[in-house]
Amino acid sequence: MAAVPTLARRIARSGVRPLCRWPLAWGRAARQPPGLPLAPCRAFSNNKILVELDESSGVAMMKFKSPPVNSLSLDFLTEFCISLEKLENDRACRGVIFASAVPRIFSSGLDITEMSGKSMEHYAEFWRAVQEMWLRLYGSNMVTIAAVNGSSPAGGCLVALSCDYRIMVENPKFSIGLNEAQLGIVAPFWFKDTFVNVVGHRIAERSLQLGSLYPAPEALKFGLVDELVPEEKLQEKAMAVMAQWLALPDHARQLTKSMMRKAVLDRLVAHREEDVQNFVSFISKESIQKSLRMYMEMLKKKKS
Ligand SMILES: CCCCC/C=C/C(=O)SCCNC(=O)CCNC(=O)[C@H](O)C(C)(C)COP(=O)(O)OP(=O)(O)OC[C@H]1O[C@@H](n2cnc3c(N)ncnc32)[C@H](O)[C@@H]1OP(=O)(O)O
Protein backbone atom coordinates (compact mmCIF):
# COMPACT_ATOMS: atom_id res chain seq x y z
CA MET A 1 0.00 0.00 0.00
CA ALA A 2 1.50 3.36 -0.95
CA ALA A 3 1.86 5.90 1.84
CA VAL A 4 0.68 9.38 0.99
CA PRO A 5 3.53 11.89 0.61
CA THR A 6 2.83 13.78 3.85
CA LEU A 7 3.07 10.62 5.91
CA ALA A 8 6.15 9.49 3.99
CA ARG A 9 7.79 12.83 4.86
CA ARG A 10 6.85 12.43 8.50
CA ILE A 11 8.28 8.91 8.52
CA ALA A 12 11.51 10.13 6.94
CA ARG A 13 11.81 12.86 9.58
CA SER A 14 10.94 10.63 12.52
CA GLY A 15 13.56 9.38 14.94
CA VAL A 16 12.90 5.67 15.33
CA ARG A 17 15.79 4.24 17.26
CA PRO A 18 17.62 1.45 15.42
CA LEU A 19 16.96 -2.20 16.21
CA CYS A 20 18.93 -3.52 19.14
CA ARG A 21 19.25 -6.83 20.97
CA TRP A 22 17.06 -6.85 24.05
CA PRO A 23 15.71 -9.47 26.44
CA LEU A 24 11.96 -9.93 26.08
CA ALA A 25 10.15 -8.73 29.16
CA TRP A 26 7.28 -11.22 29.20
CA GLY A 27 6.05 -14.61 28.06
CA ARG A 28 9.22 -16.20 26.79
CA ALA A 29 10.96 -16.73 30.10
CA ALA A 30 8.21 -19.17 31.07
CA ARG A 31 8.84 -21.34 27.98
CA GLN A 32 12.65 -21.23 28.13
CA PRO A 33 14.30 -24.29 29.75
CA PRO A 34 16.12 -23.17 32.91
CA GLY A 35 19.83 -22.48 32.51
CA LEU A 36 19.69 -21.83 28.75
CA PRO A 37 20.42 -18.36 27.40
CA LEU A 38 17.37 -16.54 26.06
CA ALA A 39 16.84 -16.79 22.29
CA PRO A 40 17.43 -13.54 20.40
CA CYS A 41 14.89 -10.83 20.81
CA ARG A 42 14.93 -7.54 18.96
CA ALA A 43 13.43 -4.39 20.36
CA PHE A 44 12.83 -0.96 18.97
CA SER A 45 11.23 2.00 20.49
CA ASN A 46 10.21 5.49 19.61
CA ASN A 47 8.54 8.05 21.81
CA LYS A 48 5.08 6.56 22.00
CA ILE A 49 5.43 2.91 21.04
CA LEU A 50 7.62 0.05 22.25
CA VAL A 51 8.09 -3.06 20.12
CA GLU A 52 9.74 -6.32 21.15
CA LEU A 53 10.10 -9.11 18.61
CA ASP A 54 10.83 -12.62 19.87
CA GLU A 55 12.61 -14.23 16.93
CA SER A 56 12.15 -17.76 18.24
CA SER A 57 8.35 -17.57 18.13
CA GLY A 58 8.01 -14.92 15.40
CA VAL A 59 5.73 -12.90 17.70
CA ALA A 60 6.10 -9.18 18.37
CA MET A 61 4.60 -7.28 21.26
CA MET A 62 3.65 -3.68 20.46
CA LYS A 63 2.96 -1.59 23.54
CA PHE A 64 1.36 1.85 23.46
CA LYS A 65 3.13 4.18 25.86
CA SER A 66 1.67 7.62 25.34
CA PRO A 67 0.31 8.80 28.71
CA PRO A 68 -2.04 9.93 30.01
CA VAL A 69 -4.51 8.06 27.74
CA ASN A 70 -2.73 6.78 24.57
CA SER A 71 -4.71 9.16 22.40
CA LEU A 72 -4.10 8.64 18.68
CA SER A 73 -2.31 11.88 17.86
CA LEU A 74 -0.59 12.56 14.54
CA ASP A 75 2.76 11.63 16.11
CA PHE A 76 1.35 8.45 17.63
CA LEU A 77 -0.22 7.39 14.32
CA THR A 78 3.01 8.07 12.44
CA GLU A 79 5.01 5.99 14.89
CA PHE A 80 2.39 3.24 14.78
CA CYS A 81 2.61 3.04 10.98
CA ILE A 82 6.41 2.99 11.01
CA SER A 83 6.49 0.24 13.63
CA LEU A 84 3.90 -1.87 11.84
CA GLU A 85 5.68 -1.46 8.51
CA LYS A 86 8.98 -2.56 10.04
CA LEU A 87 7.37 -5.70 11.42
CA GLU A 88 5.44 -6.37 8.19
CA ASN A 89 8.73 -6.27 6.26
CA ASP A 90 10.59 -8.43 8.77
CA ARG A 91 10.57 -12.08 7.70
CA ALA A 92 11.14 -13.12 11.32
CA CYS A 93 7.80 -11.64 12.39
CA ARG A 94 4.52 -13.52 11.81
CA GLY A 95 2.25 -12.07 14.46
CA VAL A 96 1.77 -8.97 16.61
CA ILE A 97 0.06 -8.52 19.96
CA PHE A 98 -1.08 -4.98 20.77
CA ALA A 99 -1.41 -3.83 24.38
CA SER A 100 -1.09 -0.69 26.45
CA ALA A 101 1.73 0.25 28.77
CA VAL A 102 -0.58 2.86 30.37
CA PRO A 103 -2.61 1.50 33.28
CA ARG A 104 -6.41 1.22 32.77
CA ILE A 105 -6.44 2.67 29.23
CA PHE A 106 -5.87 0.74 26.00
CA SER A 107 -6.40 3.88 23.88
CA SER A 108 -8.74 6.85 24.30
CA GLY A 109 -9.24 7.05 20.53
CA LEU A 110 -8.39 9.82 18.13
CA ASP A 111 -6.71 12.76 19.77
CA ILE A 112 -9.49 15.33 19.97
CA THR A 113 -7.00 18.20 20.13
CA GLU A 114 -5.88 17.24 16.57
CA MET A 115 -9.47 17.82 15.40
CA SER A 116 -10.14 21.05 17.21
CA GLY A 117 -9.00 24.62 16.50
CA LYS A 118 -6.53 23.62 13.75
CA SER A 119 -6.15 24.53 10.07
CA MET A 120 -7.83 22.69 7.17
CA GLU A 121 -4.37 21.48 6.10
CA HIS A 122 -3.78 20.02 9.54
CA TYR A 123 -7.16 18.21 9.54
CA ALA A 124 -6.34 16.71 6.12
CA GLU A 125 -2.89 15.54 7.24
CA PHE A 126 -4.31 14.08 10.44
CA TRP A 127 -7.07 12.22 8.63
CA ARG A 128 -4.64 10.74 6.08
CA ALA A 129 -2.64 9.39 9.02
CA VAL A 130 -5.80 7.84 10.54
CA GLN A 131 -6.62 6.22 7.19
CA GLU A 132 -3.04 4.97 6.83
CA MET A 133 -3.10 3.39 10.29
CA TRP A 134 -6.31 1.51 9.50
CA LEU A 135 -5.27 0.43 5.99
CA ARG A 136 -2.02 -1.01 7.33
CA LEU A 137 -3.56 -2.70 10.36
CA TYR A 138 -6.75 -4.07 8.78
CA GLY A 139 -4.76 -5.13 5.71
CA SER A 140 -1.86 -6.66 7.64
CA ASN A 141 -0.59 -10.07 6.55
CA MET A 142 0.48 -10.83 10.11
CA VAL A 143 -1.74 -12.36 12.77
CA THR A 144 -2.91 -9.44 14.88
CA ILE A 145 -4.27 -9.79 18.41
CA ALA A 146 -5.55 -6.95 20.58
CA ALA A 147 -4.84 -7.54 24.27
CA VAL A 148 -7.24 -4.88 25.51
CA ASN A 149 -5.99 -4.04 28.99
CA GLY A 150 -8.10 -0.95 29.57
CA SER A 151 -10.84 1.26 28.20
CA SER A 152 -10.97 1.59 24.46
CA PRO A 153 -13.45 4.12 23.09
CA ALA A 154 -13.90 5.16 19.43
CA GLY A 155 -10.56 5.11 17.56
CA GLY A 156 -9.17 2.84 20.30
CA CYS A 157 -12.00 0.43 19.61
CA LEU A 158 -11.22 0.67 15.87
CA VAL A 159 -7.65 -0.49 16.57
CA ALA A 160 -9.00 -3.52 18.42
CA LEU A 161 -11.70 -4.20 15.80
CA SER A 162 -9.07 -4.17 13.06
CA CYS A 163 -7.18 -7.06 14.65
CA ASP A 164 -7.89 -10.74 14.01
CA TYR A 165 -8.80 -11.46 17.64
CA ARG A 166 -9.65 -9.44 20.75
CA ILE A 167 -8.98 -10.51 24.33
CA MET A 168 -10.07 -8.04 27.01
CA VAL A 169 -9.41 -7.80 30.72
CA GLU A 170 -12.62 -8.85 32.52
CA ASN A 171 -12.84 -5.64 34.60
CA PRO A 172 -16.36 -4.13 34.12
CA LYS A 173 -14.86 -0.66 34.64
CA PHE A 174 -13.11 -1.02 31.26
CA SER A 175 -15.40 -0.13 28.38
CA ILE A 176 -15.17 -0.39 24.61
CA GLY A 177 -17.25 0.80 21.66
CA LEU A 178 -17.63 3.35 18.90
CA ASN A 179 -19.05 6.29 20.88
CA GLU A 180 -18.55 8.99 18.23
CA ALA A 181 -22.24 9.99 18.28
CA GLN A 182 -21.84 11.03 21.93
CA LEU A 183 -19.30 13.62 20.77
CA GLY A 184 -21.66 14.92 18.08
CA ILE A 185 -19.49 13.42 15.33
CA VAL A 186 -20.06 10.53 12.95
CA ALA A 187 -17.90 7.43 12.52
CA PRO A 188 -16.88 7.25 8.85
CA PHE A 189 -18.03 4.41 6.58
CA TRP A 190 -14.85 2.35 7.07
CA PHE A 191 -15.14 2.45 10.89
CA LYS A 192 -18.74 1.28 10.38
CA ASP A 193 -17.73 -1.45 7.90
CA THR A 194 -15.09 -2.77 10.29
CA PHE A 195 -17.63 -2.80 13.13
CA VAL A 196 -20.31 -4.54 11.03
CA ASN A 197 -17.81 -7.23 10.02
CA VAL A 198 -17.23 -8.05 13.69
CA VAL A 199 -20.67 -7.72 15.33
CA GLY A 200 -23.18 -7.78 12.45
CA HIS A 201 -25.41 -5.10 10.98
CA ARG A 202 -28.17 -4.78 13.58
CA ILE A 203 -25.92 -4.45 16.62
CA ALA A 204 -23.61 -2.08 14.75
CA GLU A 205 -26.54 0.11 13.63
CA ARG A 206 -27.96 0.42 17.15
CA SER A 207 -24.58 0.86 18.82
CA LEU A 208 -23.41 3.51 16.36
CA GLN A 209 -26.61 5.55 16.59
CA LEU A 210 -26.51 5.49 20.39
CA GLY A 211 -22.72 5.91 20.57
CA SER A 212 -22.70 3.00 23.00
CA LEU A 213 -19.73 2.13 25.18
CA TYR A 214 -19.94 -1.37 26.62
CA PRO A 215 -18.37 -2.64 29.85
CA ALA A 216 -16.15 -5.64 29.07
CA PRO A 217 -18.71 -8.31 30.12
CA GLU A 218 -21.39 -6.73 27.88
CA ALA A 219 -18.96 -6.48 24.96
CA LEU A 220 -18.27 -10.21 25.23
CA LYS A 221 -21.98 -11.07 25.03
CA PHE A 222 -22.34 -9.94 21.40
CA GLY A 223 -18.82 -10.66 20.18
CA LEU A 224 -17.31 -7.19 20.24
CA VAL A 225 -14.49 -8.94 22.08
CA ASP A 226 -13.76 -12.65 21.72
CA GLU A 227 -12.92 -13.48 25.31
CA LEU A 228 -12.29 -12.03 28.75
CA VAL A 229 -9.49 -12.94 31.12
CA PRO A 230 -8.17 -11.68 34.47
CA GLU A 231 -5.52 -9.00 33.94
CA GLU A 232 -2.68 -11.22 35.15
CA LYS A 233 -3.56 -13.88 32.56
CA LEU A 234 -3.82 -11.54 29.58
CA GLN A 235 -0.36 -11.94 28.09
CA GLU A 236 -0.28 -15.68 28.60
CA LYS A 237 -3.69 -16.00 26.92
CA ALA A 238 -2.68 -13.74 24.03
CA MET A 239 0.43 -15.88 23.44
CA ALA A 240 -1.64 -19.09 23.53
CA VAL A 241 -4.17 -17.73 21.01
CA MET A 242 -1.32 -16.49 18.83
CA ALA A 243 0.29 -19.95 18.83
CA GLN A 244 -3.04 -21.43 17.71
CA TRP A 245 -3.32 -19.00 14.78
CA LEU A 246 0.34 -19.40 13.82
CA ALA A 247 -0.03 -23.18 13.65
CA LEU A 248 -1.70 -22.72 10.25
CA PRO A 249 0.29 -22.22 7.05
CA ASP A 250 0.76 -18.47 6.54
CA HIS A 251 -0.28 -18.42 2.89
CA ALA A 252 -3.65 -20.10 3.53
CA ARG A 253 -4.45 -17.87 6.48
CA GLN A 254 -3.32 -14.70 4.68
CA LEU A 255 -5.33 -15.42 1.52
CA THR A 256 -8.40 -16.16 3.61
CA LYS A 257 -7.98 -12.95 5.59
CA SER A 258 -7.55 -10.95 2.41
CA MET A 259 -10.66 -12.57 0.88
CA MET A 260 -12.70 -11.54 3.95
CA ARG A 261 -11.38 -7.96 4.18
CA LYS A 262 -10.50 -6.89 0.64
CA ALA A 263 -13.83 -5.33 -0.36
CA VAL A 264 -13.86 -3.10 2.73
CA LEU A 265 -10.22 -2.06 2.27
CA ASP A 266 -10.69 -1.41 -1.46
CA ARG A 267 -13.66 0.84 -0.74
CA LEU A 268 -11.53 3.26 1.25
CA VAL A 269 -8.60 3.03 -1.18
CA ALA A 270 -10.97 3.96 -4.04
CA HIS A 271 -12.47 6.91 -2.14
CA ARG A 272 -9.54 8.00 -0.04
CA GLU A 273 -9.24 11.61 -1.12
CA GLU A 274 -13.01 12.10 -1.11
CA ASP A 275 -13.04 10.74 2.46
CA VAL A 276 -10.34 13.26 3.46
CA GLN A 277 -12.35 16.12 1.96
CA ASN A 278 -15.53 14.93 3.71
CA PHE A 279 -13.72 14.79 7.03
CA VAL A 280 -12.18 18.25 6.61
CA SER A 281 -15.45 19.92 5.66
CA PHE A 282 -17.34 18.14 8.48
CA ILE A 283 -14.83 18.72 11.25
CA SER A 284 -14.24 22.37 10.40
CA LYS A 285 -17.94 23.30 10.74
CA GLU A 286 -18.42 25.68 13.66
CA SER A 287 -21.23 23.52 15.11
CA ILE A 288 -18.92 20.45 15.18
CA GLN A 289 -16.05 22.43 16.66
CA LYS A 290 -18.42 23.61 19.38
CA SER A 291 -19.47 20.03 20.16
CA LEU A 292 -15.83 18.95 20.47
CA ARG A 293 -15.00 21.89 22.75
CA MET A 294 -17.97 21.06 24.97
CA TYR A 295 -16.91 17.40 25.11
CA MET A 296 -13.37 18.34 26.16
CA GLU A 297 -14.83 20.67 28.81
CA MET A 298 -17.01 17.81 30.06
CA LEU A 299 -13.92 15.55 30.35
CA LYS A 300 -12.14 18.23 32.40
CA LYS A 301 -15.17 18.90 34.64
CA LYS A 302 -15.55 15.19 35.33
CA LYS A 303 -12.19 15.37 37.14
CA SER A 304 -13.08 18.24 39.47
C1 LIG B 1 -16.00 12.79 11.24
C2 LIG B 1 -15.16 12.57 12.42
C3 LIG B 1 -15.06 11.12 12.81
C4 LIG B 1 -13.91 10.94 13.67
C5 LIG B 1 -13.95 9.63 14.39
C6 LIG B 1 -13.49 9.86 15.78
C7 LIG B 1 -12.96 8.92 16.50
C8 LIG B 1 -12.46 9.17 17.86
O1 LIG B 1 -11.70 8.37 18.35
S1 LIG B 1 -12.92 10.59 18.70
C9 LIG B 1 -12.26 10.38 20.34
C10 LIG B 1 -13.25 9.65 21.19
N1 LIG B 1 -12.70 9.40 22.49
C11 LIG B 1 -13.40 9.52 23.62
O2 LIG B 1 -14.56 9.84 23.62
C12 LIG B 1 -12.66 9.23 24.89
C13 LIG B 1 -12.60 10.43 25.75
N2 LIG B 1 -11.88 10.16 26.98
C14 LIG B 1 -12.41 9.50 28.03
O3 LIG B 1 -13.51 9.03 28.02
C15 LIG B 1 -11.52 9.36 29.21
O4 LIG B 1 -10.49 10.30 29.11
C16 LIG B 1 -10.89 7.96 29.38
C17 LIG B 1 -12.00 6.96 29.78
C18 LIG B 1 -10.20 7.49 28.12
C19 LIG B 1 -9.85 8.02 30.53
O5 LIG B 1 -10.44 8.56 31.69
P1 LIG B 1 -9.51 9.07 32.88
O6 LIG B 1 -8.49 8.05 33.19
O7 LIG B 1 -10.44 9.53 33.95
O8 LIG B 1 -8.68 10.28 32.26
P2 LIG B 1 -9.20 11.77 31.96
O9 LIG B 1 -10.58 11.75 31.39
O10 LIG B 1 -8.98 12.61 33.16
O11 LIG B 1 -8.23 12.19 30.78
C20 LIG B 1 -6.86 12.54 31.02
C21 LIG B 1 -6.48 13.65 30.07
O12 LIG B 1 -6.53 13.14 28.74
C22 LIG B 1 -7.40 13.97 27.96
N3 LIG B 1 -8.05 13.12 26.94
C23 LIG B 1 -8.81 12.05 27.16
N4 LIG B 1 -9.20 11.52 25.99
C24 LIG B 1 -8.68 12.27 25.01
C25 LIG B 1 -8.72 12.21 23.59
N5 LIG B 1 -9.39 11.26 22.91
N6 LIG B 1 -8.06 13.17 22.91
C26 LIG B 1 -7.38 14.14 23.55
N7 LIG B 1 -7.29 14.24 24.90
C27 LIG B 1 -7.94 13.31 25.61
C28 LIG B 1 -8.38 14.53 28.97
O13 LIG B 1 -9.00 15.68 28.46
C29 LIG B 1 -7.45 14.81 30.13
O14 LIG B 1 -6.74 16.00 29.81
P3 LIG B 1 -6.32 17.05 30.99
O15 LIG B 1 -7.62 17.53 31.58
O16 LIG B 1 -5.59 18.12 30.27
O17 LIG B 1 -5.49 16.26 31.95
The ligand as an SDF file (V2000), in Angstrom:
LIG
                    3D

 57 59  0  0  0  0  0  0  0  0999 V2000
  -15.9970   12.7910   11.2420 C   0  0  0  0  0  0  0  0  0  0  0  0
  -15.1560   12.5700   12.4250 C   0  0  0  0  0  0  0  0  0  0  0  0
  -15.0650   11.1190   12.8090 C   0  0  0  0  0  0  0  0  0  0  0  0
  -13.9100   10.9350   13.6690 C   0  0  0  0  0  0  0  0  0  0  0  0
  -13.9460    9.6290   14.3930 C   0  0  0  0  0  0  0  0  0  0  0  0
  -13.4920    9.8570   15.7820 C   0  0  0  0  0  0  0  0  0  0  0  0
  -12.9550    8.9230   16.5040 C   0  0  0  0  0  0  0  0  0  0  0  0
  -12.4610    9.1670   17.8600 C   0  0  0  0  0  0  0  0  0  0  0  0
  -11.6960    8.3710   18.3510 O   0  0  0  0  0  0  0  0  0  0  0  0
  -12.9170   10.5870   18.7040 S   0  0  0  0  0  0  0  0  0  0  0  0
  -12.2630   10.3790   20.3450 C   0  0  0  0  0  0  0  0  0  0  0  0
  -13.2460    9.6470   21.1930 C   0  0  0  0  0  0  0  0  0  0  0  0
  -12.7000    9.3950   22.4930 N   0  0  0  0  0  0  0  0  0  0  0  0
  -13.4010    9.5150   23.6180 C   0  0  0  0  0  0  0  0  0  0  0  0
  -14.5590    9.8360   23.6200 O   0  0  0  0  0  0  0  0  0  0  0  0
  -12.6580    9.2260   24.8950 C   0  0  0  0  0  0  0  0  0  0  0  0
  -12.5970   10.4340   25.7530 C   0  0  0  0  0  0  0  0  0  0  0  0
  -11.8840   10.1590   26.9750 N   0  0  0  0  0  0  0  0  0  0  0  0
  -12.4090    9.4950   28.0340 C   0  0  0  0  0  0  0  0  0  0  0  0
  -13.5080    9.0270   28.0240 O   0  0  0  0  0  0  0  0  0  0  0  0
  -11.5220    9.3610   29.2120 C   0  0  0  0  0  0  0  0  0  0  0  0
  -10.4850   10.3000   29.1110 O   0  0  0  0  0  0  0  0  0  0  0  0
  -10.8900    7.9620   29.3780 C   0  0  0  0  0  0  0  0  0  0  0  0
  -11.9960    6.9610   29.7780 C   0  0  0  0  0  0  0  0  0  0  0  0
  -10.1950    7.4950   28.1190 C   0  0  0  0  0  0  0  0  0  0  0  0
   -9.8490    8.0230   30.5280 C   0  0  0  0  0  0  0  0  0  0  0  0
  -10.4420    8.5560   31.6870 O   0  0  0  0  0  0  0  0  0  0  0  0
   -9.5050    9.0700   32.8800 P   0  0  0  0  0  0  0  0  0  0  0  0
   -8.4900    8.0480   33.1930 O   0  0  0  0  0  0  0  0  0  0  0  0
  -10.4380    9.5300   33.9520 O   0  0  0  0  0  0  0  0  0  0  0  0
   -8.6840   10.2820   32.2610 O   0  0  0  0  0  0  0  0  0  0  0  0
   -9.2000   11.7690   31.9560 P   0  0  0  0  0  0  0  0  0  0  0  0
  -10.5780   11.7480   31.3890 O   0  0  0  0  0  0  0  0  0  0  0  0
   -8.9790   12.6070   33.1570 O   0  0  0  0  0  0  0  0  0  0  0  0
   -8.2290   12.1950   30.7770 O   0  0  0  0  0  0  0  0  0  0  0  0
   -6.8580   12.5440   31.0220 C   0  0  0  0  0  0  0  0  0  0  0  0
   -6.4850   13.6470   30.0730 C   0  0  0  0  0  0  0  0  0  0  0  0
   -6.5340   13.1350   28.7450 O   0  0  0  0  0  0  0  0  0  0  0  0
   -7.4020   13.9730   27.9590 C   0  0  0  0  0  0  0  0  0  0  0  0
   -8.0530   13.1210   26.9420 N   0  0  0  0  0  0  0  0  0  0  0  0
   -8.8120   12.0520   27.1580 C   0  0  0  0  0  0  0  0  0  0  0  0
   -9.1980   11.5160   25.9940 N   0  0  0  0  0  0  0  0  0  0  0  0
   -8.6760   12.2720   25.0150 C   0  0  0  0  0  0  0  0  0  0  0  0
   -8.7160   12.2140   23.5940 C   0  0  0  0  0  0  0  0  0  0  0  0
   -9.3900   11.2650   22.9140 N   0  0  0  0  0  0  0  0  0  0  0  0
   -8.0600   13.1720   22.9060 N   0  0  0  0  0  0  0  0  0  0  0  0
   -7.3780   14.1360   23.5470 C   0  0  0  0  0  0  0  0  0  0  0  0
   -7.2910   14.2370   24.9040 N   0  0  0  0  0  0  0  0  0  0  0  0
   -7.9400   13.3130   25.6130 C   0  0  0  0  0  0  0  0  0  0  0  0
   -8.3770   14.5310   28.9670 C   0  0  0  0  0  0  0  0  0  0  0  0
   -9.0000   15.6830   28.4640 O   0  0  0  0  0  0  0  0  0  0  0  0
   -7.4540   14.8130   30.1270 C   0  0  0  0  0  0  0  0  0  0  0  0
   -6.7380   15.9990   29.8110 O   0  0  0  0  0  0  0  0  0  0  0  0
   -6.3220   17.0480   30.9870 P   0  0  0  0  0  0  0  0  0  0  0  0
   -7.6160   17.5310   31.5820 O   0  0  0  0  0  0  0  0  0  0  0  0
   -5.5890   18.1240   30.2660 O   0  0  0  0  0  0  0  0  0  0  0  0
   -5.4940   16.2630   31.9500 O   0  0  0  0  0  0  0  0  0  0  0  0
  1  2  1  0
  2  3  1  0
  3  4  1  0
  4  5  1  0
  5  6  1  0
  6  7  2  0
  7  8  1  0
  8  9  2  0
  8 10  1  0
 10 11  1  0
 11 12  1  0
 12 13  1  0
 13 14  1  0
 14 15  2  0
 14 16  1  0
 16 17  1  0
 17 18  1  0
 18 19  1  0
 19 20  2  0
 19 21  1  0
 21 22  1  0
 21 23  1  0
 23 24  1  0
 23 25  1  0
 23 26  1  0
 26 27  1  0
 27 28  1  0
 28 29  2  0
 28 30  1  0
 28 31  1  0
 31 32  1  0
 32 33  2  0
 32 34  1  0
 32 35  1  0
 35 36  1  0
 36 37  1  0
 37 38  1  0
 37 52  1  0
 38 39  1  0
 39 40  1  0
 39 50  1  0
 40 41  1  0
 40 49  1  0
 41 42  2  0
 42 43  1  0
 43 44  1  0
 43 49  2  0
 44 45  1  0
 44 46  2  0
 46 47  1  0
 47 48  2  0
 48 49  1  0
 50 51  1  0
 50 52  1  0
 52 53  1  0
 53 54  1  0
 54 55  2  0
 54 56  1  0
 54 57  1  0
M  END
$$$$
